[in-house]
């Protein structure tokens, strides 16, 4: 299932973007040259990703995701971009996931 998620991330985003496995079932996806004003680009890709993973594939189950996003040009950064995205992710998980 980890390979499926990694492959879907790679195929959903652009070749210039980076997909990194953080550990366990957590991934970081670095989307290059996209500012907060281009948020719809990221939203569209994440919607496509969630729709693709919501379909069973072979003998693999449906995959659901909780996602945290932070942009390099975000207002009032609290910490590094990674830590800010991680904070958003855990806020999502605490409030019902997805």
N, C-alpha and C positions, 0 to 999 in steps of 0.2 A: 504494500500500500504506500510506503514511503517513496518508492520509485515512481509510482503513478502520480503522486502529488508533485514530485520534482519535475517529471516530464511535462505535466500540465502547466506548471509555472513557466518552464522554458518555452513551451509552444505558445502560451498566451501572451507573454511579454516579448519585447524586441530582443534581437541578438546583442545589442549593446548593453542590455540590462543584466544584472547579476542575480543569480539564484544561489543562496547559501543555506545549507542545513546547519542550524544553530545547535541542535541536539534533540534526541528523541523524535518527537513529531513536530518540532518547531522549525520554521524556515524564516529567513530574512530575504526579502527581494529588494534589491537596490535598483530603483528606476532612475536612469541617468537623464539629466537635463530636463526635468519636469518640475515646474514650480507649483505652488498652491493655486495659482490662477489657471492651471491646466488640470485641475482636480478631476474634471469629467473624464479625461483620458484614463486615469487610474481607476475611477469608478466603473467605467465600461469594461476594462480588463478584468477587474475583480468580479463583476457580475458574470462575465463569460466563464471565468474560472470556476466560480461556485456552481453555475449551471452544468458545466461539464462534469464536475466531480459529484454532482447530485444524481448522476446516471450510473447504475451499476455497470461494471466492466468485467466480463469474464466471470470468475468466481470471487471477485473482489467486491466488498460491500460499498454502499454509498458513503461518501466522505463529506462531512460538514466542516466548516471552518469558522474560527474566530480570528479577526484581523485587526491589527492596530497600524495606523498610518501616521507618519510625520513627514512634513516637507522641510527642505533645507531653509526655506524663507518663511517659516511659520512665525506667527506673532508670539511674543512672550515665551521663548523656549525656556523650559525649566532645567534641562540637562542636555546631554548629547542627543543627537537625532535618534540613535538606537534606543536609548533609555526612554525618551519621550514616546516613541512608537510602542515600546514595551508597556509603558504605563497605560496608554490608550487600550492596548490589547487586554490587559488585566481588568480595566474598567468594563470592557465589553463582556468578558467572561463573568464578571460579578453580576451583570445585569441581564442575564438570560442568553448570552452567547449570540452567535450568528450576526 
